[in-house]
Amino acid sequence: MTRLIFLGPPGAGKGTQAKQLSHSCDVPHISTGDIFRAAVAQQTELGKKAQSYLNSGELVPDELTLGLVRERLAVEDTEQGWILDGFPRNVEQATFLDELLQEIEQPLDCVVNLEAHDEVVLSRLIQRGLVEGRSDDTEDTIRNRLDVYRKNTEPLIDFYRNRQKLVSVNSNQPIEKVAEDLLKVVEI
């Protein structure tokens, strides 16, 4: 079974790598970002609440995110494993996730920290914004997201390192090399 969490700054390649690895391991890739963007596009109740946070580069409040993750992990396709991308984003969410995983008897295998330099992240996300026409990938919004990441999400690195669950992968490398490194992590 494969039960992984992907951490790393915005633009580190979490989504790209999680999608590839989920296909290789035949487990669902669960991205809170994708779920929120779909909810915004469909103008669901959650989407309407999340839209203003996403547009400004702020994190969606925990109560909205926690409910979404609980619902998603209850779906049958997660029984053999999953890859979480974009969750948890802070220590409080990680604590909630630990409790939830115990409750549903789905223990975490490891946490993959995709490390990337700010300038690499900025370049990748500006390019993505141009290619995909994403309004949330402007330089100011990206820099704000990096600040929010450092403040809220970086403490998770120590949280999981202290639990001997953290594995770091250099994501400044070409996509193919990062994918190779991730396959080695899964085989551990």
N, C-alpha and C positions, 0 to 999 in steps of 0.2 A: 504494500500500500504506500501511497505517496500523499502526505499531508504537509504542505509547505506554505510558508508565508514569505512573500517578497517584500523587502524593504529597500529604500533608496530614494534619493531626491527625485523630483519630477524630471523626466527626461533621461533617467538612467537606463531605460530600456525594460522596465518591469513588465509592461504590457506585452511588448514584442516577445520577450523571452518566456514569459508565463504562457502565452498562447502556443509557442513552439513546444515547450516542455509538456504542456497538458496533452498535446497530440501524441507525443512520444510515450507518455505514461498512461494515456487513455483515462484521464481524470478531468473533471471540469475546471476551467479557468474562471475564477470568480473575481471580477473586477468591480469594485464599488463605483469607480469613475464611469465605466460603461453603463452600469445600471442607472446611475444618476442621470447621465446624458440622455439615455433612452426615456427615462421618466419625464425629463424636461421637454423633450421633443413631443412626447405624447400628452403633455400637460396634465399628468396625473396629480393627485393631491401632493404626493411626495415631491414630484417634479417641480411644482409651483413653489413649494417651500425651499427646495434646494437651489433653484435657479439664481437667486440673488447672491448666494454664497459662492457658487461656481463662477459667476461672471466677475466677481471681485477678487477671485483667487483665494478666498477664505475657505476654511474647512467647513463641511456640512456638520451641524451640531451632532453630538454623540447620540442623542435619543433617536434621531432619524436613522443614523447609520446602524446602530445596534439592532434595531428592529428589522432592518433590511437583511443584515447578516444572519440573524437567528432564523428568519424565514428561509433564506437561501440554503443554509446548511441542513435544513429539515427536508429538502427535496431528495428524492430517492437516488439520483445520479451521484450524490456525494458519499454514498456508503463505502465505496472502494478508494476514496481519496479525493483531494482537491488541491488547488493552488490559489491562495488568497493574494490578491494584488490590490494594494490601496487600503488595506485594513489589517491590523489595527494602525491607527495614526498617532496614538498617544498611549501613555502608560495605563490610564484608566480603561481605555478600550482593550488593551492587552490583558488586563486583569479580568475584565468581563469575558473575553474570549477564553482565557484559561478555565474559568468557571463553566462556561457554556460547553467547551469541549469535554470536560469531565462529565457534565450532565448527560450529554448525548453519546458518550463513550467513543469519541473520535480523537485520540491523542495526537498531538503535533509531533511530526518527525524532526523538522528543523526550520530555521529562519535563514533565508538567504538575503544578505545585505549586498545589493549592487552598488558599488562605489563608483562615483563619477565626479569629475572636477566641474566647478561652476561654469566655466567657459564652454566646456563640452555640452553641458546641459542647455545653456542659453542658445548655442548654435543649433542644436537638435530641435529644440522646441520652437524657435523662430521659423526654422525650415518647415516643421510640421504644420505650423499655423498658416504658412503661405500655401503649402500643398493642399491641405485639407480645408482651408478657409475657416479655421477655428478662431473665433473671436477671443477665446480665453488664452491665446498664446502670443500676447504682445510682450515686449521686453519688460515693461513696468509690472505687468501681472506676473510674469515669470519670476522676476526678482522678488516680488512679494511672496510668491509661493515658496521660493527658496528660504526666505526668512521665516515663514510659517513652519516649513519643514524643520529647520534648525531648532526652532523653539519647542515645537510639539513632538516631532517624530524622532529626531536624533536620540533622545533619551531611551528609546526602545532598543537601541544597539546595546547599551549596557544592561538593560532589563533582560534581554535574551542571552547575552554573553554570560551573565551571572547564573543563568539556568543551564549553561552548557548546550544551548540550542543554536548558537549563531555560527554561520559560515559566511565569510566575505568573498566576493568575486569582483574582480576588476572589470567594470563595464565601459572603461575608456577604450577598450579593444574593439576590433571589428565584430560585428554581430555573430559571425560564425564561430569565432574563438570563444566568445562569451557562452554561446550555446554548448560548445564542447566542455567547457569548464562546469557548466550546470549539470550536464549528464554525469560527470564524475561525482558531483555532490550527491545526486540521487542514488548512485551505486554504492555510496559509503554506507 
